[in-house]
Amino acid sequence: MEDLKTAEPVEHVISTRQNGEERSLPFRRLVKAVDTPLMSLLKVLLGLSVLHWEDLWSWKQSRPVDSWQSAVCGAFAGGFAAAVTTPLDVAKTRIMLAKAGSSTAGGNVLLALNDVWRTHGLTGLFAGIVPRITAISLGGFIFLGAYDKVRSLLIM
């Protein structure tokens, strides 16, 4: 673990207690701690749905899917995963932008979700869903389409 004195300067610093002594955590480490475990697990689980779409499409046309079909499946799977995880992304963003010392800055995702629900309702939980779905669907389309094309070229 890098020494906090040599870490890059950050705009926000979160104070925490560890083993009875107070320590300061750079904001970027807090973001990694919140984002990595929960969001990555959900993205992987939801992203696996692309395999089911490809299998279904392949079975229906009685041959393996083409690269463009794989890209479309990647776009749908990415868009679905983006839509489902949007509330968690909203909570993560609220935690990242919270003022040091506030209850939201503590990193409790459920508390952040509850706060958004009480103040903005369902529309607040899904704020930014359209650009998020668009960006992740486009990424899934490009990534899986390119992956499948390169894979088919290497197998030949």
N, C-alpha and C positions, 0 to 999 in steps of 0.2 A: 504494500500500500504506500503510495507516495506521501511524502511529508507535506503537511498542510502549508508549511511556510514556503515551499517551493512550487506549490500548485499555482496554476494560472489565476490571476485576479478575477474574481467574479463579482457581479453586481449585488447579489443577495447571498447572505450566509445564514444558515439555519443553525441554531444552537440546540444541543441535545446533551443528555446526561448518559454517560457510559461508565459502568463500574464506580459510580459515586462521583466521578469528576466530570466537569462540564467541558464539552468539546464543540468545536464549530465544524460543520460540514459544508463544503462548497455546494452550491445549488445544483450543479450538474450531477453530482453523486446522488442527490435526492431524486432527481428525475430518473436516473438509471435504476434506482432501487424500486421506484413505483412502476415504471414502464416495463422493464424487462420481464419479470416473472409472469404477471397476470396477462398483460397484453400479448406477449409472445405465445403463451400457451393457447389463448383463444384464437389468435390468428392462424396458428398451425392446425388446430382442430377444425376450424371453419374452412380453412384453405384446402383441407383434404377432400372437401366436397367436389373439387375439380375432378378427382379420380372417378367419382361416381357418375358425373356428367359425361366424361369421356367414355366410360364403359357402356353407359346407356346408349349413347350416340353410335358407338362402334357396333353394338349388338343390333341396333335398329337398321343400320345400313349394311350389315354382314361383312364388314371389312374394317381395318384399323382407321382411326380418324386421320384426316389430313392436318398439316401444320396450322392452317387457318382455322380449322375446327377446334384444335387444341387451344389456340389463342382465344377463341370465343368462350370456351369453357373456363379458361383462366380469368377472363374478364368477368364472367358471371360469378365465379367463386370469390374473386377478389371483392367485387361489389357487394356481395352478400355478407362477407366477413366484415367489410368496412361498415355496413349499415348496422350490423349487430353489435359491433364494438364501439360505435360512436359515443354512447353515454360514458363509457370508460375513458375515452379520449377527452371528452369534455371535463370529466373529473380530474384527469391528469393535468390538463391545461390549467384548471382552476388552482390546483395544488402548486404548479410551477409558478404561477403569477401571484400567489398569495403573499401578503406582507409577512416578513419574519415575525414570529411570535404569535401570529393569529392561529385560531383553531384549525383552519384549513391547511395552513403551512405544516401542520404535524404529519401530513401524509396519509391520513385516514380516508381511503377512497369512498367508503360507505357514507362517511360524514359529508364529504364533498358532494356526492350524489344526492343525499338528502337535502342539502342546502340549495342545490340547483332546483330540485323538485319543488321545494317550498316557495322559492322566489320566482321561478320562471315556468314551472309546470313541465309537461311533456315536450313542448317545443324547445325549452331550454336544454333538456337532456339530449335532444337530437339537433342542436345548433350546429350548422356547418356540414350537415349530412350530404348535401348535393356535391359540393366540391370534393369532399372526402371520397365519396363513391366514385366520382369521375376520375380522380387521380389514381386511386388504387385499382380501379377497373382497367384503366389505360396501362398501368404498370403490369398488371396480370396478363393483359393481352400481349404486350410486347415481350415480356419475359417468357411466358409459356410458348408463345408462337415461335420465338427465336430458339428457345431450348429444343423444341420438337423438331424444327428444321435442321438445326445443327446435329441433333441426335440421328435423324434419318440420313443425313449426309455421311456421318461417320460410320454408320452401320453398313451402308452400301458397299 
